[in-house]
Amino acid sequence: MRSARRVIFFLAATASAALSLTGCMANASAGSGGTATGPASQSAPAPQPALPGVTTSPATTPVEEAAPAAPPPSSASASAPAASVTYTFPDGRLSLSHPAGWRVAHSQGVESPSVENATVYDAAGIEQIRIFYSEVGGAVAGPLTRTVFFSEPVPGLQGQSGPADTHASFYVDNIYGELHYKLSLTAGAALSPDGREVADASIIGGNRILMAGVVFTGGPFASDEAAKAWFAGAEGQALKDVLMSFSYR
């Protein structure tokens, strides 16, 4: 992992003045999404911002278990990590996998309706991915133009009762001339067939909002080609793999 690309995810935060947050119940339709992004600096990560009206409790002990040892990699998968760890949320239904040596910190905001936050840290203790898992949520909307570099269905989140199957997507939004690069979960492909942008929020289990992703701080990539080169590298692929590992049962 190249330390020059530390990432932090701001869940439904108004990182651009053009965006607005509107609370809604989990079974409401999710709107188009936009969250400010850009490459990270070497400074220590800022504390996770609390959602409006939500008081979070101290982080609880993560429920993590080592995955079974993988067989010796073939030539086609020689670059794959040798081991991973599975983290399961307290409800026992949502889980994800991350590289061995990373960790997940979980906090319960309110219990009814349930509001949970989790942060994935890498082996150096740097904040990499933020997760919002709740029975209430919000939609972030604003004028933008989106270019999608990658979007694939997350196998463990398919067939849920939401309006669209969840994808892991890497894309850039142009909001009032500012570029915002994102690698996050989206409700379906990041761009629908009619060219409309989709939300950075999925509905799973019928009554849960799930948001997860990374946001690059410190300014945008120098170009789309630079962003795609980062995504194709070890760090981009490791973060993509975490998003692709989400599962709900």
Secondary structure, DSSP 8 states (H G I E B T S, - for coil): --GGG-B---TT---STT-EEEEEETTS-------------SS--------TT------B---EEE--------GGGTTS-S-EEEEE-TTSSEEEEEETT-EEEEEEEEETTEEEEEEEE-TTS-EEEEEEEESEEEEEE---EEEEEEEEE-TBTTT-SSSS-EEEEEEEEEETTEEEEEEEEEESSSB-TTS-B--S-EEETTTEEEEEEEEB-SS--S-HHHHHHHHHSHHHHHHHHHHHT-EE-
